[in-house]
């Protein structure tokens, strides 16, 4: 387990390594997060939005992909290996039976407002 010591403003020591951080406010959700300058290329390519909004932005970019499923405010993906079994009905009339449904999380309200709305519903058992 990592030990984190905060010794002065914007400086943390994680397992003996000095890490410079900056407190930020997300431009999308308004939440506060810590921006780690040493991890810019790894987890936070856009330093004005929090890691959660960056995750949901990636889902927003692929919102029309047929493998992306949103039911009751929860985001799922249809992958090529074993997951949850489900019968899905889409607004265009398609019915999909799958055992490859993977949950990615509840969609935050700000992203529902930006277009990550439901695109399917659970139909029942096969």
Backbone torsions as a table, in degrees:
resi	resn	phi	psi	omega
1	UNK	NA	134.9	-177.9
2	UNK	-76.7	140.4	174.6
3	UNK	-102.3	129.2	-179.2
4	UNK	-115.5	125.9	177.9
5	UNK	-119.2	125.2	175.8
6	UNK	-100.7	111.8	-175.4
7	UNK	-100.9	-31.2	177.2
8	UNK	-153.0	169.2	-177.7
9	UNK	-56.9	131.4	175.8
10	UNK	67.7	15.1	176.0
11	UNK	-132.1	130.8	175.8
12	UNK	-128.8	151.6	172.9
13	UNK	-115.1	116.7	179.6
14	UNK	-110.6	112.7	-177.2
15	UNK	50.3	43.0	176.3
16	UNK	84.9	-4.3	-179.6
17	UNK	-101.7	129.7	179.5
18	UNK	-75.5	130.3	179.8
19	UNK	-127.3	123.6	178.1
20	UNK	-92.8	128.3	-177.0
21	UNK	-126.1	159.3	176.7
22	UNK	-132.9	133.6	176.9
23	UNK	-79.5	132.8	-177.1
24	UNK	-131.2	163.2	171.7
25	UNK	-115.7	128.7	-177.6
26	UNK	-66.9	131.9	-179.1
27	UNK	-75.8	-12.4	-178.7
28	UNK	-98.1	-56.6	-175.7
29	UNK	-97.5	-15.1	-179.9
30	UNK	82.7	0.2	179.4
31	UNK	-75.6	160.9	179.2
32	UNK	-96.0	143.5	177.3
33	UNK	-149.5	165.0	178.6
34	UNK	-102.9	126.6	-179.9
35	UNK	-99.7	118.5	-178.7
36	UNK	-95.7	112.0	-175.6
37	UNK	-63.5	-27.3	-179.1
38	UNK	-78.1	-15.5	-177.3
39	UNK	-110.8	21.7	-175.6
40	UNK	-53.7	-48.3	-176.8
41	UNK	-77.4	-15.0	-174.7
42	UNK	-89.5	-55.1	-171.5
43	UNK	-118.3	-22.3	-173.3
44	UNK	-130.4	74.5	-178.6
45	UNK	-66.6	-24.3	178.0
46	UNK	-116.5	108.6	-172.9
47	UNK	-79.9	8.2	177.8
48	UNK	-107.5	1.7	175.0
49	UNK	-131.2	148.5	-175.2
50	UNK	-73.1	161.8	179.1
51	UNK	-57.3	-35.1	178.8
52	UNK	-64.2	-46.1	179.6
53	UNK	-67.1	-30.7	175.9
54	UNK	-66.7	-39.5	175.9
55	UNK	-60.8	-48.7	-177.9
56	UNK	-71.4	-27.9	175.0
57	UNK	-63.7	-40.3	176.6
58	UNK	-61.6	-38.5	177.7
59	UNK	-69.5	-35.2	179.2
60	UNK	-65.9	-38.4	179.1
61	UNK	-62.2	-31.5	-177.1
62	UNK	-108.0	24.8	-174.2
63	UNK	-62.7	-24.4	-179.5
64	UNK	-94.5	-0.2	178.1
65	UNK	-66.4	131.8	-179.0
66	UNK	-62.3	-15.8	178.4
67	UNK	-83.8	-8.9	179.3
68	UNK	-93.7	125.6	-176.2
69	UNK	-127.2	132.9	177.3
70	UNK	-127.7	120.0	-178.5
71	UNK	-132.6	126.3	177.3
72	UNK	52.6	39.2	177.2
73	UNK	77.2	12.7	178.2
74	UNK	-116.9	135.7	-177.5
75	UNK	-95.5	131.7	177.6
76	UNK	-127.0	162.2	172.8
77	UNK	-129.7	140.8	172.5
78	UNK	-90.8	111.2	-178.8
79	UNK	-109.1	176.1	-174.7
80	UNK	-96.8	22.4	175.6
81	UNK	-144.7	164.0	-167.1
82	UNK	-54.6	130.0	177.7
83	UNK	-145.2	-142.1	179.9
84	UNK	-79.0	143.1	174.8
85	UNK	-87.8	139.6	-179.4
86	UNK	-161.7	157.6	171.0
87	UNK	-116.2	119.4	-175.3
88	UNK	-113.8	139.8	174.9
89	UNK	-118.0	127.6	-179.0
90	UNK	-101.2	156.9	-178.3
91	UNK	-59.6	-25.6	179.8
92	UNK	-81.0	3.2	177.0
93	UNK	98.8	-10.4	178.6
94	UNK	-65.0	140.4	172.5
95	UNK	-120.8	125.9	-176.5
96	UNK	-119.4	125.5	172.1
97	UNK	-101.0	127.6	-176.5
98	UNK	-144.7	155.0	167.6
99	UNK	-125.2	26.4	-177.5
100	UNK	-125.3	35.5	-176.9
101	UNK	-94.7	123.8	-177.9
102	UNK	-119.3	125.6	180.0
103	UNK	-77.6	136.0	177.9
104	UNK	-113.3	-10.5	174.9
105	UNK	130.2	166.6	177.2
106	UNK	-75.5	132.7	-177.5
107	UNK	-77.5	125.4	177.8
108	UNK	-62.8	150.4	-176.6
109	UNK	-56.5	-37.8	-179.4
110	UNK	-61.4	-34.9	-178.9
111	UNK	-80.3	-28.5	172.2
112	UNK	-63.5	-42.1	177.5
113	UNK	-64.6	-25.8	179.7
114	UNK	-90.7	3.8	173.1
115	UNK	118.5	-0.6	176.7
116	UNK	-86.0	64.2	-178.5
117	UNK	-92.5	166.6	-179.9
118	UNK	-57.8	138.6	177.3
119	UNK	-126.5	8.5	179.1
120	UNK	-160.7	174.9	173.0
121	UNK	-146.1	154.9	176.1
122	UNK	-75.2	131.4	-173.9
123	UNK	-97.4	-35.3	-174.7
124	UNK	141.4	-171.7	-177.2
125	UNK	-84.6	152.4	179.7
126	UNK	-68.0	NA	NA
